[in-house]
Amino acid sequence: MQPLNALTQLAAEAIDPRPVAALRVVVGLNTILCGVESWLNLERILRPEALRLPFAVGLPALPDSWLPAFMAVWMLLAACLIAGCWTRAAAVALACQLGYVLLLDAQSYSNHLYLLTLEIVFLALGNAGAIWSVDAWRRGPATCPAWPMTLWKWQISIVYFFAAAAKLNPTFLSGQMLANFWPTTGWLDFLAGLRTPAVLQPVAVAAVATEFFLAAALWLPAFRRLAVVVGVGLHLGMGLLVSQKDPTGIIVFALATVPPYVLFFDWERTGSGPRQTSARRAD
């Protein structure tokens, strides 16, 4: 019975709703940015003459003439998420839209779109409209369960761990992958002379070590603040590396991984006492 009691206690725990509300706004804005990227991709994929590679056989393809309406709903739901208006319903519908795009075609899949979909699900489960929202204004403030935020923290660690593990191969560790993105023109052309194995190999190894470090260090109070600095530096470096190409995906990925760092810091947790059970819950 002890494991059952532990699960019951975990399900009853509540977290300070402020970081959840802040993440709701960030994720909503990030979904709009990701929507712009997805719109451009879908315009190419949904053309009648385009070769499609569907993940889900039998999933109905979106007619290309419906794309503007589809994306208009996407943006409207993202705006509802930002404002905290019908928060849970908007998050569920938005997650379904992103999930549809993920399954629609191999060419519309992206890792950051997948991560963003999971984060929207966490917001739906975590009662993200509890405060700082239209829902809270209409119905009063509410509490946020802690367990979806715990899942979110584990997801961030999983992302960093497997991103590092996937790079443990001779191609990446040799610096060849970095060489493909290394800036050689524009305002970063002064870095062109550093596009050599003597520089790229140590940078590649450092990138892998950094991601392994972040996967663990965010959980450790002694290293947590350092992990935040290292993580922000890592994503800024990634952004600079691809700044002369299309950096949208890198920006979306950074906004999906760095802001959730706030969940690793100590926020007030309470049990499900009378004050929690009597609090009015938002949609």
ABEGO torsion letter per residue (X at the ends): XAAAAAAAAAAABBBBAAAAAAAAAAAAAAAAAAAAAAAAAAAAAABAABBBBBABBGBBBBBAAAAAAAAAAAAAAAAAAAAGBGAAAAAAAAAAAAAAAAAABAAABBAAAAAAAAAAAAAAAAGAAABGBAAAAAAEBBBBBAAAAAAAAAAAAAAAAAAAAAABBAAAAAGAAAAAABBABEAAAAAAAABBAAAAAAAAAAAAAAAAAAAAAAABAAAAAAAAAAAAAAAAAAAAAAAABBAAAAAAAAAAAAAAAAAABBBBBBBBBAAAAABBBBX
